[in-house]
Amino acid sequence: MRSKLPNVGTTIFTTMSKMALDHGAINLSQGFPNFPVDPKLISILEKKTLENVHQYAPMPGNPELLENIGQLIYKTYNRNNNPSSEILICAGATEAIFASIQAFVSSGEEVIMFDPSYDCYEPPIILSGAKPIRIPMTDTLKPDWNILKDRISPKTRMIIINNPHNPSGRILEEEDFSILEDVLKERPDIILLSDEVYEFITFEKKHISINSRKNLVNQSVIVSSFGKTFHITGWKIGYLIAPDSLLKEIKKVHQFLVFSVNSLAQAVIAEYLKHIDVADLGPFYMKKRDHFRKLMQESKFELLPSEGTYFQLAKYNEISNASDVVFCESLVKEFGVAAIPLSVFNKDSKDLKLIRFCFAKDNTTLELAAEKLCKI
């Protein structure tokens, strides 16, 4: 059998989590919180299970949920949109990204992304018969716009950005968007796919969303995630925002990919949005970031800036010359802590001697992990 994805195997996140389990290590690798979800959410879930919400939801999404997302977008970004024609509920951000790429990218075209890049971007591009163009970020892990300008060609169909950025934890600034707007002004045929799943988890610097960029919204698809926002990653529910002309095409793929998303989850989140203030999430995670960074002060790791997401990059070159994959394996086996090697996010596995920790854990877990890491 000829594989359509010959270079795709088990993801590093699954591999490292299994290794952590096998060796009884503290898992700071895979990006999921280990603390309980909001009791209010559980209360709403218990209530909704007794209601008539167990059959197919409408293909675009629960109408009340779509309306409440529209209000959230307006409150957060001062953007008006039509919830019934410009928002789509998806089975997680991964499905939103897959459906968007499949809807617009054709064989022979090109899609540009920045490395390190999340691993769900490239496979749907390849399945479309298109070519992924992976551009390395700068040494400070910010997009290199000069390289982008050089790599745009008549074949370029889509540009993917991830802001706040996983795995680096960096966020784009006003200057970045001004440059991007100038670039896309010359190419209105290029679609911008903006992965903003960590939009509400930012710290000292404010997140700038494509929702707030009037010069970009009409050629952009914006992806968001309730799983990340409300730390319910196992629910696999997210949404995307796009102009009606673009969303019509995405819906054509979505309806034959999943048709509709879990009806109970949609009903619960529709109600929960009335009771939650997403502005509280940044300060909540910033306390965890600061706690972890303080715990790591006596270690030999060099911690890079973390401006958003719940990830912390660390250099280990003062500890070892081993590759990041080998170093992460030794972390699990010898020191009892699991992390993610950054090379898996780079084209050709470029090794920068960087690893990623997830600090979306309870304080006890962070303290136990830091104690082990400080002994290295």
C-alpha positions as CSV (number, residue, x, y, z in Angstrom):
1,M,0.0,0.0,0.0
2,R,1.3,3.4,-0.9
3,S,1.0,5.8,2.0
4,K,-0.3,9.3,1.4
5,L,1.5,10.5,4.5
6,P,4.7,8.4,4.5
7,N,6.6,10.6,6.9
8,V,3.9,10.8,9.5
9,G,4.0,8.6,12.5
10,T,3.0,8.7,16.2
11,T,3.1,12.3,17.4
12,I,5.9,13.3,19.8
13,F,3.1,14.3,22.3
14,T,1.7,10.8,22.4
15,T,5.3,9.3,22.6
16,M,6.5,11.5,25.4
17,S,3.2,11.1,27.4
18,K,3.5,7.3,27.1
19,M,7.1,7.4,28.1
20,A,6.2,9.6,31.2
21,L,3.6,7.0,32.1
22,D,5.9,4.1,31.6
23,H,8.7,5.6,33.8
24,G,6.5,7.2,36.4
25,A,7.7,10.7,35.4
26,I,6.1,14.1,35.9
27,N,4.4,15.0,32.6
28,L,5.2,18.6,31.5
29,S,5.2,17.5,27.9
30,Q,1.7,17.3,26.4
31,G,-0.2,20.6,26.6
32,F,-3.1,19.8,28.8
33,P,-3.9,21.0,32.4
34,N,-4.0,18.6,35.2
35,F,-6.2,20.6,37.5
36,P,-10.0,20.4,37.8
37,V,-12.3,22.4,35.4
38,D,-14.5,25.1,36.7
39,P,-17.2,23.6,39.1
40,K,-19.7,25.9,37.4
41,L,-19.0,24.2,34.1
42,I,-19.6,20.8,35.7
43,S,-22.9,22.1,37.2
44,I,-24.1,23.2,33.8
45,L,-23.1,19.9,32.3
46,E,-25.1,18.0,34.9
47,K,-28.1,20.1,34.2
48,K,-27.9,19.9,30.4
49,T,-27.6,16.1,30.4
50,L,-31.3,16.1,31.5
51,E,-32.4,18.3,28.7
52,N,-33.3,17.5,25.1
53,V,-29.8,18.2,23.7
54,H,-28.7,14.8,22.6
55,Q,-29.5,14.7,18.9
56,Y,-27.7,16.2,16.0
57,A,-26.9,19.9,16.4
58,P,-27.3,22.0,13.3
59,M,-24.3,21.6,11.0
60,P,-22.9,25.2,11.6
61,G,-23.5,24.9,15.3
62,N,-25.9,25.4,18.1
63,P,-27.6,28.8,17.4
64,E,-27.4,30.0,20.9
65,L,-23.7,29.1,21.0
66,L,-23.0,30.9,17.7
67,E,-24.8,34.0,19.1
68,N,-22.8,34.0,22.3
69,I,-19.6,33.6,20.4
70,G,-20.5,36.6,18.3
71,Q,-21.1,38.6,21.5
72,L,-17.7,37.4,22.9
73,I,-16.0,38.6,19.7
74,Y,-17.6,42.0,19.9
75,K,-16.8,42.4,23.6
76,T,-13.2,41.3,23.1
77,Y,-12.3,42.8,19.8
78,N,-15.1,45.2,19.0
79,R,-15.8,43.3,15.8
80,N,-19.4,42.9,14.6
81,N,-20.1,39.8,12.6
82,N,-23.1,37.6,11.6
83,P,-23.0,34.5,13.8
84,S,-25.2,32.5,11.6
85,S,-23.0,33.0,8.5
86,E,-19.6,33.9,9.7
87,I,-18.9,31.5,12.6
88,L,-18.6,27.7,12.5
89,I,-18.4,25.3,15.4
90,C,-15.7,22.6,14.8
91,A,-14.5,19.4,16.4
92,G,-11.5,21.1,17.9
93,A,-9.1,23.5,16.3
94,T,-7.4,20.7,14.5
95,E,-10.6,20.0,12.5
96,A,-11.0,23.7,11.8
97,I,-7.5,23.9,10.4
98,F,-7.9,20.7,8.4
99,A,-11.2,21.7,6.9
100,S,-10.0,25.2,6.0
101,I,-6.9,23.9,4.2
102,Q,-8.9,21.3,2.4
103,A,-11.5,23.9,1.3
104,F,-9.0,26.3,-0.3
105,V,-5.7,24.6,-1.2
106,S,-5.4,22.6,-4.4
107,S,-2.8,20.4,-6.0
108,G,0.3,22.3,-7.1
109,E,-0.3,25.3,-4.8
110,E,1.9,26.4,-1.9
111,V,1.2,27.1,1.8
112,I,3.6,29.2,3.8
113,M,4.1,28.6,7.5
114,F,6.8,29.6,10.1
115,D,9.0,27.1,11.9
116,P,8.8,26.0,14.6
117,S,5.3,25.1,13.5
118,Y,2.6,23.0,15.1
119,D,2.4,19.5,13.6
120,C,-1.2,19.6,12.4
121,Y,-0.5,22.2,9.6
122,E,1.5,20.1,7.2
123,P,-0.5,16.9,6.8
124,P,-3.6,18.5,5.3
125,I,-1.5,20.5,2.9
126,I,0.2,17.3,1.7
127,L,-3.2,15.6,1.4
128,S,-4.3,18.4,-0.8
129,G,-1.4,17.8,-3.2
130,A,0.1,21.1,-2.3
131,K,3.6,22.0,-1.1
132,P,4.3,23.2,2.4
133,I,6.8,26.1,2.5
134,R,8.4,26.2,5.9
135,I,10.2,29.4,6.8
136,P,12.5,29.5,9.9
137,M,11.8,32.1,12.5
138,T,14.5,34.5,13.6
139,D,16.8,33.7,16.6
140,T,14.3,35.4,18.8
141,L,11.6,33.2,17.5
142,K,9.7,35.9,15.7
143,P,8.6,35.7,12.0
144,D,11.2,36.7,9.4
145,W,9.0,38.8,7.1
146,N,11.9,39.3,4.7
147,I,12.1,35.6,4.0
148,L,8.3,35.5,3.7
149,K,8.4,38.2,1.0
150,D,11.0,36.3,-0.9
151,R,9.1,33.0,-0.7
152,I,5.7,34.2,-1.9
153,S,5.1,33.1,-5.4
154,P,2.3,32.9,-7.9
155,K,1.5,29.5,-6.4
156,T,1.1,30.8,-2.9
157,R,-2.5,30.1,-1.8
158,M,-2.3,30.4,2.0
159,I,-0.2,31.8,4.8
160,I,-0.5,30.2,8.3
161,I,0.3,32.2,11.4
162,N,0.0,31.0,15.0
163,N,-0.5,33.8,17.6
164,P,0.1,33.3,20.5
165,H,2.7,30.9,19.2
166,N,3.1,27.3,20.2
167,P,5.8,26.2,21.1
168,S,7.7,29.5,21.6
169,G,5.2,31.4,23.7
170,R,5.9,34.6,21.7
171,I,3.1,36.9,20.5
172,L,3.0,39.1,17.4
173,E,3.2,42.9,17.8
174,E,1.8,45.9,15.9
175,E,4.8,46.1,13.6
176,D,4.3,42.5,12.6
177,F,0.8,43.1,11.5
178,S,1.6,46.3,9.6
179,I,4.1,44.3,7.6
180,L,1.7,41.4,7.0
181,E,-1.0,43.9,5.9
182,D,1.3,45.4,3.4
183,V,2.3,42.0,2.0
184,L,-1.3,40.8,1.6
185,K,-2.5,44.1,0.2
186,E,-0.6,43.1,-2.9
187,R,-2.1,39.6,-3.0
188,P,-5.8,39.6,-2.1
189,D,-6.0,36.0,-3.5
190,I,-3.9,34.7,-0.6
191,I,-5.9,33.4,2.4
192,L,-4.5,34.0,5.8
193,L,-5.2,31.2,8.3
194,S,-4.7,32.6,11.8
195,D,-4.4,30.0,14.6
196,E,-5.3,31.9,17.7
197,V,-6.2,29.0,20.1
198,Y,-4.3,30.6,23.0
199,E,-5.8,34.1,22.4
200,F,-7.0,34.5,26.0
201,I,-3.8,33.2,27.6
202,T,-1.4,36.2,27.3
203,F,0.5,38.1,29.9
204,E,2.3,41.5,29.9
205,K,1.7,42.1,26.2
206,K,-1.8,42.3,24.8
207,H,-2.8,39.8,22.2
208,I,-3.6,41.3,18.8
209,S,-6.1,39.3,16.9
210,I,-6.9,39.3,13.2
211,N,-10.4,40.1,14.4
212,S,-9.2,43.6,15.1
213,R,-7.4,44.1,11.8
214,K,-9.9,45.6,9.3
215,N,-7.4,45.3,6.5
216,L,-7.1,41.5,7.0
217,V,-10.4,40.1,8.1
218,N,-11.9,39.8,4.6
219,Q,-9.2,37.4,3.5
220,S,-8.7,35.6,6.8
221,V,-9.9,32.5,8.6
222,I,-9.4,32.7,12.4
223,V,-9.3,29.5,14.5
224,S,-10.1,29.4,18.2
225,S,-10.5,26.7,20.8
226,F,-12.8,26.2,23.8
227,G,-10.6,23.3,24.8
228,K,-7.6,25.6,25.4
229,T,-9.7,28.6,26.7
230,F,-11.6,26.6,29.3
231,H,-9.0,23.8,29.8
232,I,-11.4,21.1,28.6
233,T,-9.0,19.7,25.9
234,G,-10.8,16.3,25.9
235,W,-14.0,17.9,24.7
236,K,-12.4,18.6,21.4
237,I,-14.5,21.7,20.5
238,G,-13.5,24.9,18.9
239,Y,-14.7,27.4,16.3
240,L,-13.6,29.4,13.4
241,I,-14.5,32.9,12.1
242,A,-14.4,33.9,8.5
243,P,-16.4,36.0,6.0
244,D,-19.5,34.4,4.6
245,S,-17.8,33.9,1.2
246,L,-15.0,31.9,2.7
247,L,-17.1,30.1,5.3
248,K,-19.4,28.7,2.7
249,E,-16.5,26.7,1.2
250,I,-15.3,25.5,4.6
251,K,-18.8,24.3,5.5
252,K,-18.8,22.1,2.4
253,V,-15.8,20.2,3.8
254,H,-16.9,20.3,7.4
255,Q,-20.3,18.8,6.8
256,F,-18.7,15.7,5.3
257,L,-15.9,15.5,7.8
258,V,-17.9,15.6,11.0
259,F,-21.3,17.0,9.9
260,S,-22.0,18.5,13.3
261,V,-20.1,18.7,16.7
262,N,-21.1,17.1,20.0
263,S,-24.5,18.6,20.8
264,L,-24.2,18.3,24.6
265,A,-20.8,20.1,24.7
266,Q,-22.3,22.9,22.5
267,A,-25.3,23.4,24.8
268,V,-23.1,23.4,27.9
269,I,-20.6,26.0,26.5
270,A,-23.5,28.2,25.2
271,E,-24.7,28.5,28.8
272,Y,-21.2,28.7,30.3
273,L,-20.3,31.7,28.2
274,K,-22.9,33.7,30.1
275,H,-21.1,33.1,33.4
276,I,-17.3,33.3,32.5
277,D,-15.0,36.3,32.0
278,V,-12.2,35.3,29.7
279,A,-10.2,38.3,30.9
280,D,-9.4,36.3,34.0
281,L,-7.5,33.6,32.1
282,G,-4.4,35.6,31.4
283,P,-3.7,36.5,35.1
284,F,-4.5,33.0,36.2
285,Y,-1.9,31.4,33.9
286,M,0.6,34.2,34.4
287,K,0.7,33.3,38.1
288,K,1.6,29.7,37.1
289,R,4.2,30.9,34.6
290,D,5.8,33.1,37.2
291,H,5.7,30.4,39.9
292,F,7.4,27.9,37.6
293,R,10.1,30.4,36.4
294,K,10.8,31.3,40.1
295,L,11.2,27.6,41.0
296,M,13.6,27.2,38.1
297,Q,15.9,30.1,39.0
298,E,18.5,27.8,40.6
299,S,18.5,25.4,37.6
300,K,21.0,25.3,34.8
301,F,18.3,25.8,32.2
302,E,18.0,29.2,30.5
303,L,14.3,30.1,30.3
304,L,13.2,32.1,27.2
305,P,10.5,34.8,27.3
306,S,6.9,33.4,27.6
307,E,4.5,36.0,26.5
308,G,1.5,33.8,25.9
309,T,0.2,30.2,25.8
310,Y,1.0,27.9,28.8
311,F,4.4,26.8,27.5
312,Q,7.9,27.7,28.6
313,L,10.9,27.1,26.3
314,A,14.3,26.4,27.9
315,K,17.8,26.1,26.6
316,Y,19.8,23.2,28.0
317,N,23.2,23.8,26.3
318,E,24.9,24.3,29.6
319,I,23.8,20.8,30.7
320,S,24.3,18.6,27.7
321,N,25.4,18.5,24.0
322,A,22.9,15.8,23.2
323,S,20.2,16.3,20.6
324,D,17.0,17.6,22.1
325,V,15.2,14.3,21.4
326,V,17.9,12.3,23.3
327,F,18.0,14.9,26.0
328,C,14.2,14.6,26.6
329,E,14.5,10.9,26.7
330,S,17.1,11.1,29.4
331,L,15.0,13.7,31.3
332,V,12.3,11.1,31.6
333,K,14.4,8.0,32.3
334,E,17.1,9.6,34.6
335,F,15.4,12.6,36.2
336,G,11.6,11.8,36.1
337,V,10.3,14.8,34.1
338,A,8.9,14.7,30.6
339,A,9.3,17.6,28.1
340,I,9.0,18.1,24.4
341,P,12.0,18.6,22.1
342,L,11.6,21.6,19.8
343,S,13.2,19.9,16.8
344,V,9.9,18.1,16.1
345,F,8.4,21.4,15.2
346,N,11.1,22.3,12.6
347,K,11.6,21.3,9.0
348,D,14.3,18.6,8.8
349,S,14.2,18.4,12.6
350,K,16.5,21.4,13.0
351,D,18.0,21.1,16.6
352,L,18.3,24.4,18.5
353,K,19.0,22.7,21.9
354,L,15.6,23.9,23.1
355,I,12.9,22.0,24.9
356,R,9.3,22.9,25.9
357,F,7.7,22.6,29.3
358,C,3.9,22.9,29.9
359,F,3.2,24.9,33.1
360,A,-0.6,24.4,33.0
361,K,-0.3,22.1,36.1
362,D,-1.2,22.4,39.7
363,N,1.4,24.0,42.0
364,T,2.4,20.7,43.6
365,T,3.2,19.2,40.2
366,L,5.3,22.2,39.2
367,E,7.1,22.2,42.5
368,L,8.0,18.5,42.3
369,A,9.1,18.9,38.7
370,A,11.2,21.9,39.3
371,E,12.9,20.2,42.3
372,K,14.0,17.4,40.0
373,L,15.1,19.8,37.2
374,C,17.2,21.9,39.6
375,K,19.2,18.8,40.5
376,I,20.5,18.3,37.0
